[in-house]
Amino acid sequence: MAVRLCKAALVATVALLFLLFAFGNLTDYGSNRAFVQHVLSMDTIFPDSTLRWRAITDPGLQTAAYWLIIAWELATGLVLAVATVRLVAASRDAGAFATAKPLAVVGLTMGLLLYGLGFVTVGGEWFAMWQSHDWNGLEGATRFIVLGGVVLLVLLAPDDR
């Protein structure tokens, strides 16, 4: 049972992290919106980059992208919070715990998609965020991918000997 509670605690940690991401984006809206605006407009990448044609400079589209990120963070946090409650409630029984795991897997995958697909693939490569010294979120995204990936691996590891 202790191992199962540890797994639930790790899922809860990621749930809280995503809820804090959403909270921070809402309470410090301007700063974090500026990040999305600069990445999408590609205004701080290498001056001679030939990739600038990919830029999205429309403020409405930039705002929509930012709200999509916030909504995804909130949804991820809520899915993981519900999954945590289910994991804790099922922690006394190995079979019930196994049945409760899929929702946590969904939530962790949602987080990995946001940072792996959204930030690293789309932001980092398509919008060349890696070229920006000022608005580069790749290091932070990597931390979140590692945390979420490790928790996913621990969650999916066998509970009993």
C-alpha positions in Angstrom: 0.0 0.0 0.0 2.9 2.4 0.8 4.2 2.2 -2.8 0.7 2.9 -4.2 0.4 5.9 -1.9 3.8 7.2 -3.1 2.6 6.9 -6.7 -0.5 8.8 -5.9 1.6 11.5 -4.2 3.7 11.9 -7.3 0.6 12.2 -9.5 -0.7 14.8 -7.0 2.6 16.7 -7.3 2.1 17.0 -11.1 -1.6 17.9 -10.6 -0.6 20.8 -8.3 2.1 21.9 -10.7 -0.3 22.2 -13.6 -3.0 23.9 -11.5 -0.2 26.4 -10.4 0.7 26.9 -14.1 -2.8 27.8 -14.9 -3.2 30.0 -11.8 0.1 31.8 -12.7 -0.9 32.4 -16.3 -4.2 33.9 -15.1 -2.8 36.1 -12.3 0.2 37.2 -14.2 -1.6 37.3 -17.5 0.4 40.1 -19.2 3.9 38.7 -18.5 3.0 35.2 -19.6 1.0 36.4 -22.6 4.1 38.4 -23.7 6.0 35.1 -23.8 3.5 33.5 -26.2 3.4 36.7 -28.2 7.1 36.9 -28.7 7.5 33.2 -29.5 4.6 33.2 -32.1 5.7 36.5 -33.7 9.3 35.2 -33.8 10.6 38.8 -33.2 13.6 37.7 -31.1 15.0 34.9 -33.2 18.2 35.3 -35.2 17.9 38.4 -37.4 18.9 36.6 -40.6 16.7 33.6 -40.0 14.8 32.5 -43.1 12.1 30.9 -40.9 10.3 34.2 -40.1 7.6 33.4 -42.7 6.1 31.0 -40.0 5.4 33.8 -37.6 1.9 34.5 -36.3 1.6 38.2 -35.6 -2.2 38.6 -35.4 -2.9 39.6 -31.7 -6.2 37.6 -31.8 -4.5 34.4 -32.8 -1.8 35.0 -30.2 -4.4 35.5 -27.5 -6.3 32.4 -28.7 -3.1 30.3 -28.5 -2.4 31.6 -25.0 -6.0 30.7 -23.8 -5.6 27.3 -25.3 -2.4 26.8 -23.3 -4.2 28.0 -20.1 -7.2 25.7 -20.8 -4.9 22.7 -21.4 -3.0 23.4 -18.2 -6.2 23.7 -16.2 -7.7 20.6 -17.8 -4.5 18.6 -17.1 -4.4 19.7 -13.5 -8.0 18.8 -12.9 -7.7 15.4 -14.6 -4.7 14.6 -12.5 -6.4 15.9 -9.3 -9.3 13.6 -9.9 -6.9 10.8 -10.7 -5.1 11.4 -7.5 -8.3 11.1 -5.5 -9.1 7.8 -7.3 -5.6 6.4 -6.7 -5.7 7.2 -3.0 -9.2 5.8 -2.6 -8.0 2.6 -4.4 -4.6 2.3 -2.6 -5.6 -0.6 -0.3 -6.3 -2.9 -3.2 -3.9 -3.7 -6.0 -6.6 -4.5 -8.5 -8.6 -1.4 -7.7 -5.4 0.7 -7.9 -4.6 -0.8 -11.4 -8.1 0.1 -12.5 -7.6 3.7 -11.2 -4.3 4.2 -13.1 -5.6 5.0 -16.6 -7.0 8.4 -15.7 -3.6 9.4 -14.3 -2.0 8.1 -17.4 -4.3 10.3 -19.5 -3.5 13.4 -17.3 0.3 12.8 -17.4 0.1 12.3 -21.2 -1.8 15.6 -21.5 1.1 17.3 -19.6 3.7 15.6 -21.8 1.8 16.7 -24.9 1.6 20.3 -23.8 5.3 20.5 -23.2 6.6 18.0 -25.7 4.4 18.8 -28.6 3.4 22.4 -27.7 6.6 23.9 -26.3 9.4 21.8 -27.7 8.0 20.7 -31.1 5.8 23.7 -32.1 7.4 26.5 -30.1 10.9 25.3 -30.1 11.2 24.0 -33.7 8.4 25.5 -35.8 8.6 28.9 -34.2 12.4 28.6 -33.7 12.2 29.4 -30.0 15.6 27.9 -29.7 17.0 30.9 -31.5 15.8 33.4 -29.0 17.9 34.4 -26.0 15.1 36.3 -24.4 12.0 34.2 -24.9 13.2 30.6 -24.9 11.2 28.2 -22.8 12.9 25.0 -23.9 14.9 24.4 -20.7 11.7 24.8 -18.6 9.7 22.6 -20.9 12.4 19.9 -20.6 12.1 20.0 -16.8 8.4 19.5 -17.0 8.8 16.7 -19.5 11.3 14.9 -17.3 9.1 15.2 -14.2 6.0 14.1 -16.0 7.8 11.3 -17.8 9.4 10.0 -14.6 6.1 10.1 -12.7 4.4 8.2 -15.6 7.1 5.5 -15.5 6.9 5.1 -11.8 3.1 5.0 -12.0 3.2 2.2 -14.6 5.9 0.2 -12.8 4.5 -2.9 -11.0 3.2 -2.2 -7.5 3.8 -5.6 -6.0 6.8 -7.9 -5.9 
